[in-house]
Amino acid sequence: MRPRSVQGSIAVIGAGVAGCACAAQLRRQGFSGPISLWEVGRGPGGRASTRRSRADEELAIDHGAPLLNITADPAPALLEPLLAGGWIAPWSGLMALLEGESKLHIGRPDMLGQGDLYVGVGGMDGLCRGLLDLAAQGEGSAISPHYRTLIRSLDVSDTGTWRLWDGTGGLLGQADWLVLSSTLLAHPRSCLLFDWPAVPMAEAAAKLADLQLDHALTTIAGIRAEARSNLLLIVPEDDALLWRALPFTLVNFDAAAQQCWGLRRISIQPLADGRCAVVAHSSDAFAADHLDVYGSRSAVARLLALPPDSGREEEVIEALSQAVLQCLAPWIDAASLERASPQLMRWGAAFPVAPGLPQALMLCPRSRVGFCGDYLAGQGFGRIEGALRSAEHLAGALLQAGLDSRT
Ligand SMILES: Cc1cc2nc3c(=O)[nH]c(=O)nc-3n(C[C@H](O)[C@H](O)[C@H](O)COP(=O)(O)OP(=O)(O)OC[C@H]3O[C@@H](n4cnc5c(N)ncnc54)[C@H](O)[C@@H]3O)c2cc1C
């Protein structure tokens, strides 16, 4: 396959921070060709999304990342327009660090709390909604997002176009360039998760004879990820007073505390109507021991039409609830959780483990494939900062590689 210069369309897989940021930055840099965005979730956000409910309009729970931190100068270029547009705002919560069993340091951040802290306005999904708004402001045709759509496989046609297929063999879309903002289609975990016989990108690449792409895919296949089992609690207004009065809104657990409690973080999210959402993030070790329990309301359970496994799910919910109660015992009593409706959310690949994909492999011009996301090595690796930076970097590289910014 020969590199194709001038003009082109781009299919971005994944509407998390990196996918949305890539679309926004391409438009801001003048690319006006077609961009399609493909996302299996119900809306944008990915691991920085907000759980909402049509039946309960006040409900907004940040069940993945509760904030983002920018640790180096210059900040990602998209940060300033996101702030100016009111999509994100400085984080004004109170942070604490739990050391060992019970030593609490109020005001002390951990690695995820260093630098300048920001939060999505109205929920963390404000970040991705803002990025899509920035993308829509640029010149060119509207970006077409396709939600609730799983890309099952890909290939390159005889004319050199990337084709995206669904699980029934139906053609979903075509584009000249492919951007993968998630490792899923290139990682063996997709086979474990969906019972697929082969890794989709590896199958596509086998016909392309592009050594750089092969190298990138082998590297991605070897990236390990930490998991999280997150307990979501919605505490009714009458019981929420204790939670809302806590002297912190985000507690991080150091290594000894994680071992002791099986928790990595507790995020306290007061809701506008007086209720309080509480999200307890498990430690990696706890999640690894309970990887088979997805949470009956998770996207994976919905996609795989998994039968309810309430017994196991209840066990995990109970274990995490008890840990929360015990480590917050000085402030919270069991009665304050009695009427909280608990849910479980499992993140099978919550945080990639370094070193990630080297930046030299970010763009494979011969096969017209680009990679962005928090799994790219560099500043902000494994965090939203890295997702933003990698997307901006890729957008620039794509334009340099021959996409005509004047189309
Ligand atoms: C519990 C938790 C807490 C976190 N806390 C923090 C924090 O405090 N600070 C911080 O900076 N970061 C935090 N993170 C990490 C942060 O959420 C991620 O770094 C960031 O959101 C990654 O964005 P991304 O776009 O690279 O990937 P993702 O958000 O994973 O986006 C990829 C998207 O691609 C979609 N997708 C994948 N394959 C397909 C397919 N085949 N078809 C269709 N769609 C597909 C996925 O559904 C997903 O929406 C946390 C993450 C978790 C899970």
The ligand as a Gaussian input file, in Angstrom:
#p B3LYP/6-31G(d) Opt

LIG

0 1
 C      -11.439000       4.414000      37.695000
 C      -10.532000       5.335000      36.931000
 C       -9.978000       6.463000      37.547000
 C       -9.153000       7.324000      36.850000
 N       -8.662000       8.439000      37.452000
 C       -7.943000       9.329000      36.730000
 C       -7.517000      10.589000      37.279000
 O       -7.809000      10.907000      38.432000
 N       -6.810000      11.429000      36.493000
 C       -6.491000      11.133000      35.206000
 O       -5.867000      11.944000      34.533000
 N       -6.848000       9.944000      34.666000
 C       -7.569000       9.061000      35.387000
 N       -7.965000       7.877000      34.832000
 C       -7.460000       7.536000      33.496000
 C       -8.222000       8.305000      32.426000
 O       -9.600000       8.036000      32.571000
 C       -7.709000       7.876000      31.081000
 O       -6.308000       8.119000      31.018000
 C       -8.355000       8.612000      29.915000
 O       -9.746000       8.777000      30.104000
 C       -8.053000       7.819000      28.660000
 O       -8.685000       8.381000      27.539000
 P       -8.497000       7.678000      26.127000
 O       -9.284000       8.443000      25.154000
 O       -7.054000       7.465000      25.889000
 O       -9.101000       6.199000      26.302000
 P      -10.599000       5.731000      26.598000
 O      -11.250000       6.653000      27.545000
 O      -10.492000       4.303000      26.979000
 O      -11.329000       5.873000      25.191000
 C      -11.339000       4.868000      24.208000
 C      -12.761000       4.703000      23.708000
 O      -12.756000       3.792000      22.619000
 C      -13.940000       3.036000      22.667000
 N      -13.686000       1.823000      21.879000
 C      -12.649000       0.970000      22.017000
 N      -12.719000      -0.003000      21.093000
 C      -13.823000       0.248000      20.353000
 C      -14.418000      -0.413000      19.247000
 N      -13.881000      -1.526000      18.728000
 N      -15.542000       0.110000      18.707000
 C      -16.092000       1.244000      19.227000
 N      -15.574000       1.909000      20.283000
 C      -14.448000       1.420000      20.829000
 C      -14.131000       2.783000      24.147000
 O      -15.485000       2.475000      24.433000
 C      -13.694000       4.112000      24.752000
 O      -14.784000       4.985000      24.944000
 C       -8.824000       7.024000      35.500000
 C       -9.366000       5.895000      34.878000
 C      -10.211000       5.066000      35.575000
 C      -10.824000       3.866000      34.883000

